[in-house]
């Protein structure tokens, strides 16, 4: 009886052994909790983003895009090289690379200001 009381009092000591599957599941759950979830956009916000993209494409001026890259919000600056409405994505030409960005992942579009 005395032995049982000690095990109940030291529950953490009794649970030192953790199966690798349980540790992996625990780590996956914690990573999911830390995952960035992009905000949802309404029709008015999407129309404003679309207008800025079209303006940048027509004028050839550089834009700064904030987009969700799958894990976090990322920022990229360049010129809009192509807009593919059928596939719902745009091609952004930066200094060293060309990146396709889906419209659904856009968070913010900023036009470059000419001073």
C-alpha positions in Angstrom: 0.0 0.0 0.0 2.8 2.4 0.8 4.5 1.6 -2.5 1.3 2.5 -4.5 1.2 5.9 -2.7 4.7 6.8 -3.9 4.0 6.0 -7.5 0.9 8.2 -7.5 2.7 11.1 -5.9 5.5 10.8 -8.5 3.5 10.5 -11.7 6.2 12.3 -13.8 8.8 9.9 -12.6 6.6 6.9 -13.6 6.1 8.4 -17.1 9.7 8.8 -18.1 9.4 6.2 -20.9 7.8 7.8 -24.0 7.4 5.8 -27.2 8.9 7.4 -30.3 5.5 7.4 -32.0 4.0 9.4 -29.1 6.9 11.9 -29.2 6.5 12.4 -32.9 2.8 12.9 -32.5 3.4 15.4 -29.7 5.9 17.3 -31.8 3.6 17.4 -34.8 0.7 18.8 -32.7 3.0 21.5 -31.2 4.2 22.5 -34.7 0.6 22.7 -35.9 -0.2 25.0 -33.0 2.6 27.3 -33.9 1.7 27.3 -37.6 0.9 30.7 -39.2 -2.7 30.9 -40.4 -3.2 33.7 -43.0 -6.3 35.9 -42.6 -9.2 35.4 -44.9 -10.0 38.2 -47.4 -13.4 39.5 -48.4 -14.4 40.5 -51.9 -13.7 44.2 -51.4 -10.1 43.5 -50.2 -9.5 41.1 -53.0 -10.7 43.7 -55.5 -8.3 46.2 -54.1 -5.4 43.8 -54.3 -6.3 42.9 -57.9 -6.5 46.6 -58.8 -3.0 47.3 -57.5 -1.6 44.3 -59.3 -3.2 45.3 -62.6 -1.9 48.9 -62.2 1.6 47.7 -61.5 1.4 45.4 -64.6 0.2 48.2 -66.9 2.7 50.8 -65.7 5.6 48.4 -65.2 6.3 49.8 -61.8 7.7 47.6 -59.0 5.5 46.2 -56.3 6.1 44.7 -52.9 4.0 41.7 -52.2 3.4 40.1 -48.8 2.3 36.6 -49.3 1.8 33.3 -47.4 4.6 30.9 -48.4 3.1 27.9 -46.6 4.7 28.5 -43.3 4.8 32.3 -42.7 4.2 35.6 -44.3 7.0 36.6 -46.7 7.8 39.8 -48.5 9.1 40.0 -52.0 9.7 43.1 -54.3 9.8 43.0 -58.1 7.8 43.7 -61.2 4.7 41.9 -62.4 5.9 39.9 -65.5 2.7 37.9 -66.2 -0.8 37.4 -64.8 -2.5 34.1 -65.4 -6.2 34.4 -64.5 -7.0 30.9 -65.6 -4.6 29.4 -63.1 -5.1 32.1 -60.6 -1.4 33.1 -60.2 1.0 35.8 -61.2 4.7 35.8 -62.2 6.9 38.3 -60.2 10.3 39.1 -61.7 12.8 40.0 -58.9 16.5 40.9 -59.3 17.7 37.3 -59.3 14.7 35.1 -59.8 11.2 34.6 -61.2 8.5 33.5 -58.7 5.0 32.4 -59.4 2.6 33.4 -56.6 -1.0 32.2 -56.4 -3.5 35.0 -55.9 -5.0 33.0 -53.0 -1.8 33.4 -51.0 -1.5 37.2 -51.4 -1.9 39.1 -48.2 -0.9 42.7 -49.2 0.2 44.5 -52.4 2.2 47.8 -52.1 2.9 49.9 -55.2 6.3 51.6 -55.3 6.1 55.3 -54.9 8.0 57.5 -57.4 9.5 60.5 -55.6 
